[in-house]
Amino acid sequence: MKAKTLIELLTLSSNLYVMSKDEELMQHLKNMTEKGKNKINNAMKETLVDEDGNEVEFIDKLIIKAGQAKQELEEKIEEVVAQFYKKINIAHTDEIRALNEKLAEADKTIALLEARLNKLEQKGE
């Protein structure tokens, strides 16, 4: 097994462990489950109509609601992971990308300053 894969597995397992120990997250998931039951019951009672004016079938309603729930869960997981990275001071890829861009800009500025300095030195000679 490559070292990179091993590190990724360790990171993933530590993330899952931290999330499982996060009482606030667990309470939130419990609340979402309770709300989800009520929402599913209400969603199944309401009638959805497709673009042709036909009533959407039960399974199609479930698929639509499952997609919405998946999106909400992904957003919450993203928030928790970002908070976890902040807690353990691991730079997020967006932060690394921004720092690399700043470094590139700084390198350009340094190159321009060196060129100006060289010109001033040549004039002084």
FENDAQUI-V285901 format. One line per field, one symbol per residue. ss: DSSP state (2 for helix, 1 for strand, 0 for the rest). phi: phi as a letter, one per 30 degrees, with the letter a starting at -180 (. if undefined). psi: psi as a letter, one per 20 degrees, with the letter a starting at -180 (. if undefined). A space follows every 10 residues. Layout:
ss: ???
phi: ???
psi: ???
//
This chain:
ss: 0022222222 2222222222 2022222222 2222222222 2222200010 0000100222 2222222222 2222222222 2222222000 0022222222 2222222222 2222222222 22220
phi: .ddddddddd dddddddddd dddddddddd dddddddddd ddddddccbd dciddddedd dddddddddd dddddddddd dddddddchc ddeddddddd dddddddddd dddddddddd ddddd
psi: pqhggggggg gghhghgghh iohggggghg ghgghggghg ghhhhqpqpa iijqpprggh gggghhgghg gggggggggg gggghhgjlp pqhggggghh ghggghgggg gghggggggh hhhh.
//
